[in-house]
């Protein structure tokens, strides 16, 4: 079970997600490199003291890239 970090659409926090499917590589003109997208499921996560975010949706996200932001999320 592969896990990556993504940003939650609801609370905008960095969260763990499980990779469900991986799509073919796509060329990105802005970075001049290949990126691979896939479908991921966001895992339940905390947004504060004893508060959980209910967003456990499936989203399309980067699952393979050469570039990461300061928080370790692929861009």
Helices and strands as residue ranges (DSSP letters): E 3-7, E 14-28, E 33-42, E 45-48, E 51-53, E 58-64
